[in-house]
């Protein structure tokens, strides 16, 4: 279990690096900002008049009957994006884990929360990815095998979500919430343990590392000669390494299935499966992961959710803008706040997401007739979970923003020193 947690955290940090890079590519490029402004126009123009009269074709309740829509959801999506961005930029891990639970707490049906999160990830990927910089670490046969499996997994996950929703919308919400309870509960417990250990030991930084040698599992997998064999990492290991394409496709299928069910990018699974399970170098894994995120999120959000009406364009754009702002502030804050406290808040935020979905389960089970409990009691539990979640996440966000504001003089001094040192070197 501990090894699994280490793998997931390494993966989460790798995915966070990708998100930070995407954010920087968008914010620092005028063309990308112009594209973002154009994408936001359908929201800005009607909002100037009356926010409640957003046209149906961009995600109003008339267009998407499965979920109630209110302007509060749109403003809430921006705040959710900011908080997720703060976690990603400040902690360098896992901000995306809170998005789907947060949207569901705002009143969005689970399947729409998943589809909307996928579309938000896809929009960020196509706007922020500078592919030509990463082509050097992409192994084409490895990527093809992975994407074939990913396509199968995404199709299966999207079909399962839609089938459950069509059969019983409450069952769909229950299944998505259960998946998050298991995932966030696991991460929350171990991240809290790590925070306590780090604080006792006085360790102010990150306590995790990345494996430098292949794991026994990776060695075993590479020893199995099952055609077609894919050669990779020739530039890193003399003669390169080989792995069966079937194993790569299987990993892709698992990543695609999880991404399309949970509404995340899938990077939190790609990294541990490639590095720990298949023995692929992190250098090659990063390049492959960027391609898979674009493909997985794009195919999932459009082919599995958007064409069936299961995305809120309005909320996706709100999250995108919010996350860009949050990532910039969060990344800057790491220079003025001790890492141990940031990791502590991350543990609290993840645990809050776990409590939120856990407290939502009784209400769903009552509606399906699985347990006997008064409607008022189950509704109260769901409300308590929602308030705990948003209170803790907003406390975290407020703390980070205040730390950022107080640290502005320090950040300016560092920036001025960097500029002067560059000037002196020329």
Sine and cosine of phi, psi and omega as CSV:
sin_phi,cos_phi,sin_psi,cos_psi,sin_omega,cos_omega
0.00,0.00,-0.65,0.76,-0.01,-1.00
-0.90,0.43,-0.67,0.74,0.02,-1.00
-0.88,0.48,-0.64,0.77,0.02,-1.00
-0.89,0.46,-0.66,0.75,0.01,-1.00
-0.90,0.43,-0.70,0.71,0.02,-1.00
-0.85,0.53,-0.66,0.75,-0.02,-1.00
-0.91,0.41,-0.70,0.71,-0.01,-1.00
-0.91,0.42,-0.62,0.79,0.01,-1.00
-0.93,0.36,-0.63,0.78,0.08,-1.00
-0.88,0.48,-0.67,0.75,0.02,-1.00
-0.91,0.41,-0.66,0.75,-0.02,-1.00
-0.89,0.45,-0.63,0.78,0.04,-1.00
-0.93,0.38,-0.63,0.78,0.04,-1.00
-0.89,0.46,-0.65,0.76,0.02,-1.00
-0.93,0.38,-0.59,0.81,0.02,-1.00
-0.91,0.42,-0.62,0.79,0.05,-1.00
-0.87,0.50,-0.63,0.77,0.04,-1.00
-0.90,0.44,-0.71,0.71,-0.01,-1.00
-0.89,0.47,-0.66,0.75,0.01,-1.00
-0.90,0.44,-0.67,0.75,0.02,-1.00
-0.90,0.43,-0.67,0.74,0.03,-1.00
-0.87,0.49,-0.69,0.72,-0.01,-1.00
-0.88,0.47,-0.72,0.70,0.00,-1.00
-0.90,0.44,-0.63,0.77,0.01,-1.00
-0.89,0.45,-0.58,0.81,0.00,-1.00
-0.97,0.24,-0.76,0.64,-0.10,-1.00
-0.91,0.41,-0.55,0.83,-0.09,-1.00
-1.00,-0.09,0.16,0.99,-0.01,-1.00
-0.84,-0.55,0.87,-0.50,-0.07,-1.00
-0.90,0.44,-0.61,0.79,0.02,-1.00
-0.89,0.45,-0.67,0.74,0.01,-1.00
-0.91,0.41,-0.63,0.78,0.04,-1.00
-0.91,0.42,-0.60,0.80,0.04,-1.00
-0.90,0.44,-0.68,0.74,0.04,-1.00
-0.87,0.49,-0.68,0.73,0.01,-1.00
-0.89,0.45,-0.65,0.76,0.01,-1.00
-0.89,0.46,-0.67,0.75,0.02,-1.00
-0.90,0.44,-0.65,0.76,0.02,-1.00
-0.91,0.42,-0.46,0.89,-0.03,-1.00
-1.00,0.05,-0.24,0.97,-0.06,-1.00
-0.80,0.60,-0.70,0.72,0.01,-1.00
-0.86,0.52,-0.34,0.94,0.00,-1.00
-1.00,-0.07,-0.61,0.79,-0.08,-1.00
-0.93,0.36,-0.71,0.70,-0.09,-1.00
-0.87,0.50,-0.80,0.60,0.02,-1.00
-0.93,0.36,-0.46,0.89,-0.02,-1.00
-0.92,0.39,-0.46,0.89,0.03,-1.00
-0.89,0.45,-0.61,0.79,0.01,-1.00
-0.98,0.18,-0.94,0.35,-0.01,-1.00
-0.44,-0.90,0.88,-0.47,-0.13,-0.99
-0.88,0.47,-0.45,0.89,-0.06,-1.00
-0.97,0.23,-0.23,0.97,-0.06,-1.00
-0.98,-0.18,0.59,0.81,0.05,-1.00
-0.89,0.46,0.72,-0.69,-0.05,-1.00
-0.89,0.46,0.55,-0.83,-0.08,-1.00
-0.87,0.49,-0.52,0.85,-0.12,-0.99
-0.95,0.32,-0.19,0.98,0.03,-1.00
-0.96,-0.29,0.25,0.97,0.11,-0.99
0.86,-0.50,0.36,0.93,0.07,-1.00
-0.97,0.24,0.15,-0.99,-0.08,-1.00
-0.93,0.38,-0.36,0.93,0.03,-1.00
-0.95,0.32,-0.53,0.85,-0.03,-1.00
-0.99,0.14,-0.59,0.81,-0.10,-1.00
-0.84,-0.54,1.00,0.08,-0.06,-1.00
-0.88,0.48,-0.48,0.88,-0.09,-1.00
-0.89,0.45,-0.25,0.97,-0.05,-1.00
-0.63,-0.77,0.67,-0.74,0.07,-1.00
-0.92,0.38,0.58,-0.81,0.00,-1.00
-0.79,-0.62,0.66,-0.75,0.09,-1.00
-0.60,-0.80,0.40,-0.92,0.03,-1.00
-0.84,0.54,-0.48,0.88,0.03,-1.00
-0.85,0.53,-0.59,0.81,0.03,-1.00
-0.89,0.46,-0.65,0.76,-0.01,-1.00
-0.91,0.42,-0.76,0.66,0.01,-1.00
-0.91,0.41,-0.57,0.82,0.05,-1.00
-0.91,0.42,-0.58,0.81,0.00,-1.00
-0.90,0.43,-0.57,0.82,0.05,-1.00
-0.91,0.42,-0.70,0.71,0.02,-1.00
-0.91,0.42,-0.62,0.78,0.06,-1.00
-0.88,0.47,-0.68,0.73,0.04,-1.00
-0.88,0.47,-0.67,0.74,0.02,-1.00
-0.88,0.48,-0.73,0.68,-0.02,-1.00
-0.90,0.44,-0.69,0.72,0.03,-1.00
-0.89,0.45,-0.65,0.76,0.03,-1.00
-0.91,0.42,-0.64,0.77,0.04,-1.00
-0.88,0.48,-0.69,0.73,0.01,-1.00
-0.90,0.44,-0.71,0.71,-0.01,-1.00
-0.90,0.43,-0.75,0.66,-0.07,-1.00
-0.95,0.32,-0.61,0.80,-0.08,-1.00
-0.99,0.14,-0.67,0.74,-0.08,-1.00
-1.00,-0.09,-0.48,0.88,-0.05,-1.00
0.97,0.22,0.47,0.88,0.00,-1.00
-0.28,-0.96,0.63,-0.78,0.37,-0.93
0.87,0.50,0.34,0.94,0.03,-1.00
-0.90,0.44,-0.51,0.86,-0.04,-1.00
-0.92,0.39,-0.29,0.96,-0.02,-1.00
-0.92,0.40,-0.39,0.92,-0.08,-1.00
-1.00,-0.05,-0.16,0.99,-0.15,-0.99
-0.92,0.39,-0.81,0.58,-0.02,-1.00
-0.88,0.48,-0.73,0.68,0.08,-1.00
-0.85,0.52,-0.61,0.79,-0.02,-1.00
-0.91,0.40,-0.69,0.73,0.02,-1.00
-0.90,0.44,-0.64,0.77,0.03,-1.00
-0.90,0.44,-0.57,0.82,0.03,-1.00
-0.94,0.34,-0.41,0.91,0.04,-1.00
-0.99,0.17,-0.09,1.00,0.03,-1.00
0.95,-0.31,0.07,1.00,0.01,-1.00
-0.99,0.13,0.73,-0.69,0.06,-1.00
-0.86,0.51,0.53,-0.85,-0.07,-1.00
-0.81,0.59,-0.71,0.71,-0.07,-1.00
-0.92,0.40,-0.56,0.83,0.06,-1.00
-0.96,0.27,-0.55,0.83,0.07,-1.00
-0.90,0.44,-0.67,0.74,0.02,-1.00
-0.91,0.42,-0.76,0.65,-0.01,-1.00
-0.89,0.46,-0.64,0.77,0.00,-1.00
-0.92,0.39,-0.66,0.75,0.04,-1.00
-0.89,0.45,-0.66,0.75,0.04,-1.00
-0.88,0.48,-0.67,0.74,0.00,-1.00
-0.92,0.39,-0.61,0.79,0.04,-1.00
-0.89,0.45,-0.66,0.75,0.04,-1.00
-0.91,0.42,-0.67,0.74,0.00,-1.00
-0.89,0.45,-0.69,0.72,0.01,-1.00
-0.88,0.48,-0.67,0.74,0.02,-1.00
-0.91,0.41,-0.62,0.78,-0.04,-1.00
-0.92,0.40,-0.74,0.68,-0.07,-1.00
-0.96,0.30,-0.44,0.90,0.02,-1.00
-0.99,0.13,-0.59,0.81,-0.16,-0.99
-0.98,-0.22,-0.27,0.96,-0.07,-1.00
-0.97,0.25,0.79,-0.61,0.13,-0.99
-0.97,-0.24,1.00,0.04,-0.19,-0.98
-0.89,0.45,-0.61,0.79,-0.10,-1.00
-0.90,0.44,-0.38,0.93,0.03,-1.00
-0.97,0.25,-0.34,0.94,-0.11,-0.99
-0.96,-0.29,-0.09,1.00,-0.08,-1.00
-0.89,0.45,-0.43,0.90,-0.01,-1.00
-0.90,0.44,-0.47,0.88,0.00,-1.00
-0.95,-0.30,0.39,0.92,0.06,-1.00
-0.97,-0.25,0.86,-0.51,0.10,-0.99
-1.00,-0.02,0.93,-0.38,-0.15,-0.99
-0.86,0.51,-0.78,0.63,0.02,-1.00
-0.86,0.51,-0.62,0.78,0.02,-1.00
-0.89,0.45,-0.70,0.71,-0.02,-1.00
-0.91,0.42,-0.67,0.75,-0.02,-1.00
-0.89,0.46,-0.74,0.67,0.01,-1.00
-0.87,0.49,-0.66,0.75,-0.01,-1.00
-0.91,0.40,-0.67,0.74,-0.04,-1.00
-0.93,0.36,-0.54,0.84,0.08,-1.00
-0.88,0.47,-0.74,0.68,0.03,-1.00
-0.91,0.42,-0.64,0.77,0.00,-1.00
-0.88,0.47,-0.65,0.76,0.03,-1.00
-0.87,0.49,-0.66,0.75,0.03,-1.00
-0.91,0.41,-0.70,0.71,-0.01,-1.00
-0.90,0.44,-0.68,0.73,0.01,-1.00
-0.89,0.45,-0.69,0.73,0.01,-1.00
-0.87,0.48,-0.69,0.72,0.01,-1.00
-0.91,0.42,-0.71,0.70,-0.02,-1.00
-0.91,0.42,-0.70,0.71,0.02,-1.00
-0.90,0.43,-0.66,0.75,0.02,-1.00
-0.90,0.44,-0.64,0.77,0.03,-1.00
-0.90,0.44,-0.72,0.70,0.01,-1.00
-0.87,0.49,-0.69,0.72,-0.02,-1.00
-0.93,0.37,-0.64,0.77,0.00,-1.00
-0.89,0.45,-0.69,0.72,0.02,-1.00
-0.90,0.43,-0.66,0.75,-0.01,-1.00
-0.92,0.40,-0.67,0.74,0.01,-1.00
-0.92,0.40,-0.54,0.84,0.02,-1.00
-0.97,0.25,-0.70,0.71,-0.03,-1.00
-0.28,-0.96,0.96,-0.28,0.00,-1.00
-0.82,0.57,-0.56,0.83,0.00,-1.00
-0.93,0.37,-0.65,0.76,0.04,-1.00
-0.89,0.46,-0.61,0.79,0.04,-1.00
-0.88,0.48,-0.75,0.66,0.04,-1.00
-0.88,0.48,-0.64,0.77,-0.01,-1.00
-0.89,0.46,-0.70,0.72,-0.02,-1.00
-0.90,0.43,-0.72,0.70,0.00,-1.00
-0.90,0.44,-0.68,0.74,0.02,-1.00
-0.89,0.45,-0.64,0.77,0.01,-1.00
-0.89,0.46,-0.68,0.73,0.04,-1.00
-0.85,0.52,-0.69,0.72,0.00,-1.00
-0.94,0.34,-0.55,0.83,0.06,-1.00
-0.87,0.50,-0.71,0.70,-0.02,-1.00
-0.91,0.41,-0.76,0.65,-0.06,-1.00
-0.91,0.42,-0.78,0.63,-0.07,-1.00
-0.95,0.32,-0.54,0.84,0.06,-1.00
-0.89,0.45,-0.69,0.73,0.02,-1.00
-0.89,0.46,-0.77,0.64,-0.01,-1.00
-0.92,0.39,-0.64,0.77,-0.05,-1.00
-0.89,0.45,-0.70,0.71,-0.01,-1.00
-0.88,0.47,-0.77,0.64,-0.06,-1.00
-0.94,0.34,-0.60,0.80,0.01,-1.00
-0.93,0.38,-0.56,0.83,0.06,-1.00
-0.93,0.38,-0.65,0.76,0.06,-1.00
-0.87,0.49,-0.70,0.71,0.01,-1.00
-0.88,0.47,-0.66,0.75,0.01,-1.00
-0.88,0.47,-0.70,0.71,-0.01,-1.00
-0.89,0.45,-0.68,0.73,0.02,-1.00
-0.90,0.44,-0.70,0.72,-0.03,-1.00
-0.90,0.44,-0.63,0.78,-0.02,-1.00
-0.93,0.36,-0.64,0.77,0.01,-1.00
-0.92,0.40,-0.60,0.80,-0.05,-1.00
-0.99,0.11,-0.19,0.98,-0.03,-1.00
0.98,0.20,0.22,0.98,0.03,-1.00
-0.97,0.26,0.88,-0.48,-0.08,-1.00
-1.00,-0.07,-0.07,1.00,-0.08,-1.00
-0.89,-0.45,-0.42,-0.91,-0.04,-1.00
-0.99,0.11,0.70,-0.71,-0.08,-1.00
-0.99,-0.15,0.07,1.00,-0.07,-1.00
-0.96,-0.29,0.39,-0.92,0.07,-1.00
-0.72,-0.70,0.06,-1.00,0.01,-1.00
-0.93,-0.37,0.66,-0.76,-0.04,-1.00
-0.89,0.45,0.73,-0.68,0.02,-1.00
-1.00,-0.03,-0.39,0.92,0.03,-1.00
-0.91,-0.41,0.35,-0.94,0.03,-1.00
-0.92,0.39,0.60,-0.80,0.06,-1.00
-0.97,0.25,0.33,-0.94,0.06,-1.00
-0.84,0.55,-0.60,0.80,0.02,-1.00
-0.89,0.46,-0.69,0.72,0.00,-1.00
-0.89,0.45,-0.66,0.75,0.03,-1.00
-0.89,0.46,-0.65,0.76,0.02,-1.00
-0.90,0.43,-0.69,0.72,-0.02,-1.00
-0.89,0.45,-0.64,0.77,-0.03,-1.00
-0.96,0.27,-0.29,0.96,0.01,-1.00
-0.99,0.14,-0.21,0.98,-0.02,-1.00
-1.00,0.07,0.89,-0.46,-0.05,-1.00
-1.00,-0.08,1.00,0.00,-0.03,-1.00
-0.83,-0.56,0.96,-0.28,-0.08,-1.00
-0.90,0.44,0.54,-0.84,0.01,1.00
-0.99,0.14,0.64,-0.77,0.02,-1.00
-1.00,-0.06,0.67,-0.74,-0.02,-1.00
-0.93,-0.37,0.77,-0.63,0.01,-1.00
-0.99,-0.12,0.66,-0.75,-0.04,-1.00
-0.45,-0.89,0.15,-0.99,0.03,-1.00
0.84,0.55,0.58,0.81,0.03,-1.00
-0.90,0.44,-0.51,0.86,-0.02,-1.00
-0.99,0.16,-0.18,0.98,-0.05,-1.00
-0.96,-0.29,-0.66,0.75,-0.01,-1.00
-0.90,-0.44,0.76,-0.65,0.03,-1.00
-0.82,0.57,0.84,-0.54,-0.02,-1.00
1.00,0.10,-0.19,0.98,0.03,-1.00
0.96,0.26,-0.06,-1.00,0.04,-1.00
-0.81,-0.59,0.27,-0.96,-0.01,-1.00
-0.75,-0.66,0.57,-0.82,0.05,-1.00
-0.56,-0.83,0.53,-0.85,0.02,-1.00
-0.93,0.37,0.70,-0.72,0.03,-1.00
-0.88,0.47,-0.43,0.90,0.02,-1.00
-0.91,0.42,-0.62,0.79,0.01,-1.00
-0.93,0.37,-0.63,0.78,0.02,-1.00
-0.90,0.43,-0.69,0.72,0.01,-1.00
-0.90,0.44,-0.61,0.79,0.04,-1.00
-0.88,0.47,-0.70,0.72,0.05,-1.00
-0.87,0.50,-0.66,0.75,0.03,-1.00
-0.88,0.48,-0.65,0.76,0.00,-1.00
-0.90,0.44,-0.66,0.75,0.02,-1.00
-0.90,0.43,-0.70,0.71,0.00,-1.00
-0.89,0.45,-0.72,0.70,0.00,-1.00
-0.89,0.45,-0.65,0.76,0.02,-1.00
-0.89,0.46,-0.75,0.67,-0.02,-1.00
-0.90,0.43,-0.66,0.75,-0.04,-1.00
-0.90,0.44,-0.68,0.73,-0.06,-1.00
-0.97,0.24,-0.39,0.92,0.05,-1.00
-1.00,0.09,-0.64,0.77,-0.09,-1.00
-1.00,-0.07,-0.36,0.93,-0.02,-1.00
0.99,0.13,0.39,0.92,0.02,-1.00
-0.95,-0.31,0.09,-1.00,-0.08,-1.00
-0.97,0.26,-0.36,0.93,0.00,-1.00
1.00,-0.07,-0.23,0.97,-0.02,-1.00
-0.90,0.44,-0.43,0.90,-0.01,-1.00
-0.93,0.37,-0.26,0.97,0.06,-1.00
-0.96,-0.28,-0.53,0.85,-0.03,-1.00
-0.84,0.54,-0.73,0.68,-0.09,-1.00
-0.88,0.48,-0.81,0.58,-0.01,-1.00
-0.90,0.43,-0.58,0.81,-0.02,-1.00
-0.93,0.37,-0.63,0.78,0.01,-1.00
-0.96,0.27,-0.79,0.61,-0.12,-0.99
-0.96,0.27,-0.75,0.66,-0.07,-1.00
-1.00,0.10,-0.60,0.80,-0.10,-1.00
-1.00,0.01,-0.64,0.77,-0.08,-1.00
-0.96,-0.28,-0.23,0.97,0.01,-1.00
0.98,0.20,0.43,0.90,0.05,-1.00
-1.00,0.10,0.65,-0.76,-0.01,-1.00
-0.90,0.43,0.47,-0.88,0.02,-1.00
-0.89,0.45,-0.50,0.86,0.03,-1.00
-0.87,0.50,-0.75,0.66,0.01,-1.00
-0.95,0.31,-0.59,0.81,-0.02,-1.00
-0.88,0.47,-0.66,0.75,-0.03,-1.00
-0.87,0.50,-0.73,0.69,0.00,-1.00
-0.89,0.46,-0.69,0.72,0.01,-1.00
-0.91,0.42,-0.61,0.79,-0.04,-1.00
-0.91,0.41,-0.60,0.80,0.02,-1.00
-0.89,0.46,-0.68,0.73,0.03,-1.00
-0.91,0.42,-0.67,0.74,-0.05,-1.00
-0.93,0.38,-0.56,0.83,0.01,-1.00
-0.90,0.43,-0.70,0.71,0.01,-1.00
-0.88,0.48,-0.73,0.68,-0.04,-1.00
-0.93,0.35,-0.78,0.63,-0.08,-1.00
-0.88,0.47,-0.77,0.64,-0.02,-1.00
-0.92,0.39,-0.62,0.78,0.00,-1.00
-0.92,0.39,-0.77,0.64,-0.01,-1.00
-0.91,0.42,-0.65,0.76,-0.02,-1.00
-0.92,0.38,-0.77,0.64,-0.10,-1.00
-0.92,0.38,-0.59,0.80,-0.06,-1.00
-1.00,0.03,-0.82,0.57,-0.13,-0.99
-0.98,0.22,-0.47,0.88,-0.07,-1.00
-0.98,-0.21,-0.36,0.93,-0.07,-1.00
-0.80,-0.59,-0.78,0.62,-0.12,-0.99
-0.87,0.49,-0.71,0.71,-0.07,-1.00
-0.94,0.35,-0.25,0.97,0.07,-1.00
-0.99,-0.16,0.04,1.00,0.02,-1.00
1.00,0.09,0.29,0.96,-0.08,-1.00
-0.99,-0.17,0.65,0.76,0.18,-0.98
-0.68,-0.74,0.47,-0.88,0.16,-0.99
-0.95,-0.32,0.98,-0.21,0.04,-1.00
-0.85,0.53,-0.65,0.76,0.00,-1.00
-0.82,0.57,-0.78,0.63,-0.06,-1.00
-0.95,0.32,-0.56,0.83,0.01,-1.00
-0.88,0.47,-0.69,0.72,0.01,-1.00
-0.93,0.36,-0.60,0.80,0.06,-1.00
-0.87,0.49,-0.70,0.71,0.02,-1.00
-0.91,0.42,-0.62,0.78,-0.02,-1.00
-0.89,0.46,-0.76,0.65,0.01,-1.00
-0.89,0.46,-0.70,0.71,0.00,-1.00
-0.88,0.48,-0.67,0.74,-0.04,-1.00
-0.93,0.37,-0.58,0.81,0.04,-1.00
-0.88,0.48,-0.68,0.73,0.03,-1.00
-0.92,0.39,-0.72,0.70,-0.04,-1.00
-0.89,0.45,-0.66,0.75,-0.02,-1.00
-0.89,0.45,-0.66,0.75,0.00,-1.00
-0.89,0.46,-0.71,0.70,0.00,-1.00
-0.92,0.38,-0.70,0.71,-0.03,-1.00
-0.88,0.47,-0.69,0.73,-0.01,-1.00
-0.90,0.43,-0.61,0.80,0.01,-1.00
-0.94,0.34,-0.55,0.84,-0.06,-1.00
-0.92,0.38,-0.44,0.90,-0.02,-1.00
-0.87,0.49,-0.35,0.94,-0.02,-1.00
-0.98,0.17,-0.26,0.97,-0.09,-1.00
-0.83,-0.55,0.00,1.00,-0.03,-1.00
-0.82,-0.57,0.74,-0.67,0.05,-1.00
-0.85,0.53,0.68,-0.73,-0.08,-1.00
-0.87,0.49,-0.52,0.85,-0.07,-1.00
-0.91,0.42,-0.59,0.81,0.01,-1.00
-0.95,0.31,-0.60,0.80,0.04,-1.00
-0.89,0.46,-0.71,0.71,0.02,-1.00
-0.89,0.46,-0.55,0.83,0.04,-1.00
-0.91,0.42,-0.68,0.73,0.03,-1.00
-0.92,0.38,-0.55,0.84,0.06,-1.00
-0.89,0.46,-0.70,0.71,0.02,-1.00
-0.86,0.50,-0.65,0.76,0.01,-1.00
-0.92,0.40,-0.68,0.74,-0.02,-1.00
-0.90,0.44,-0.68,0.73,0.02,-1.00
-0.91,0.41,-0.67,0.74,0.03,-1.00
-0.90,0.45,-0.60,0.80,0.04,-1.00
-0.89,0.46,-0.65,0.76,0.06,-1.00
-0.89,0.45,-0.63,0.78,0.04,-1.00
-0.89,0.45,-0.74,0.67,0.00,-1.00
-0.88,0.47,-0.65,0.76,-0.01,-1.00
-0.85,0.53,-0.77,0.64,-0.02,-1.00
-0.96,0.28,-0.54,0.84,0.02,-1.00
-0.90,0.43,-0.68,0.73,-0.02,-1.00
-0.96,0.30,-0.29,0.96,0.03,-1.00
-0.99,0.13,-0.35,0.94,-0.08,-1.00
-0.90,0.44,-0.69,0.72,-0.02,-1.00
-0.84,0.54,-0.64,0.77,0.01,-1.00
-0.88,0.47,-0.66,0.75,0.01,-1.00
-0.92,0.39,-0.65,0.76,-0.02,-1.00
-0.93,0.37,-0.55,0.83,0.07,-1.00
-0.92,0.40,-0.69,0.72,-0.02,-1.00
-0.89,0.45,-0.51,0.86,0.01,-1.00
-1.00,0.02,-0.10,1.00,0.02,-1.00
0.99,0.16,0.30,0.95,-0.03,-1.00
-0.99,0.17,-0.51,0.86,0.01,-1.00
-0.73,-0.69,0.32,-0.95,0.02,-1.00
-0.97,-0.26,0.90,-0.43,0.00,-1.00
-0.34,-0.94,0.58,-0.82,0.00,-1.00
-0.91,0.42,0.55,-0.83,-0.01,-1.00
-0.87,0.49,-0.62,0.79,-0.01,-1.00
-0.91,0.42,-0.62,0.78,0.01,-1.00
-0.92,0.39,-0.73,0.69,-0.01,-1.00
-0.91,0.42,-0.61,0.79,0.04,-1.00
-0.92,0.40,-0.62,0.79,0.03,-1.00
-0.89,0.45,-0.69,0.73,0.03,-1.00
-0.87,0.50,-0.69,0.72,0.01,-1.00
-0.89,0.46,-0.65,0.76,0.01,-1.00
-0.92,0.40,-0.65,0.76,0.03,-1.00
-0.87,0.49,-0.71,0.71,0.03,-1.00
-0.87,0.50,-0.64,0.77,0.01,-1.00
-0.91,0.40,-0.71,0.70,-0.01,-1.00
-0.91,0.42,-0.66,0.75,0.03,-1.00
-0.88,0.48,-0.72,0.70,-0.04,-1.00
-0.86,0.51,-0.83,0.56,-0.08,-1.00
-0.93,0.37,-0.56,0.83,0.03,-1.00
-0.89,0.46,-0.74,0.67,-0.03,-1.00
-0.93,0.38,-0.67,0.74,0.00,-1.00
-0.91,0.42,-0.66,0.75,-0.01,-1.00
-0.95,0.30,-0.52,0.85,0.11,-0.99
-0.89,0.45,-0.70,0.71,0.06,-1.00
-0.86,0.51,-0.74,0.67,-0.02,-1.00
-0.88,0.47,-0.69,0.73,0.02,-1.00
-0.89,0.45,-0.64,0.76,0.01,-1.00
-0.89,0.45,-0.69,0.72,-0.01,-1.00
-0.91,0.42,-0.70,0.71,-0.02,-1.00
-0.90,0.44,-0.66,0.76,0.04,-1.00
-0.90,0.43,-0.66,0.75,0.04,-1.00
-0.89,0.46,-0.61,0.79,0.03,-1.00
-0.91,0.42,-0.71,0.70,-0.01,-1.00
-0.89,0.45,-0.71,0.70,0.02,-1.00
-0.91,0.42,-0.48,0.88,-0.04,-1.00
-1.00,0.01,0.01,1.00,-0.02,-1.00
-0.82,0.57,-0.72,0.70,0.04,-1.00
-0.84,0.54,-0.67,0.75,0.02,-1.00
-0.90,0.44,-0.68,0.73,0.00,-1.00
-0.90,0.43,-0.63,0.77,0.03,-1.00
-0.91,0.42,-0.64,0.77,0.02,-1.00
-0.90,0.44,-0.66,0.75,0.03,-1.00
-0.91,0.42,-0.66,0.76,0.01,-1.00
-0.90,0.43,-0.68,0.73,0.01,-1.00
-0.91,0.42,-0.63,0.78,0.02,-1.00
-0.91,0.42,-0.64,0.77,0.01,-1.00
-0.91,0.42,-0.67,0.75,0.01,-1.00
-0.90,0.43,-0.67,0.74,-0.01,-1.00
-0.92,0.38,-0.60,0.80,0.03,-1.00
-0.92,0.38,-0.59,0.80,0.06,-1.00
-0.92,0.40,-0.64,0.77,0.01,-1.00
-0.91,0.42,-0.58,0.81,0.00,-1.00
-0.96,0.29,-0.40,0.92,-0.03,-1.00
-0.98,0.18,-0.29,0.96,-0.02,-1.00
-1.00,0.00,0.00,0.00,0.00,0.00
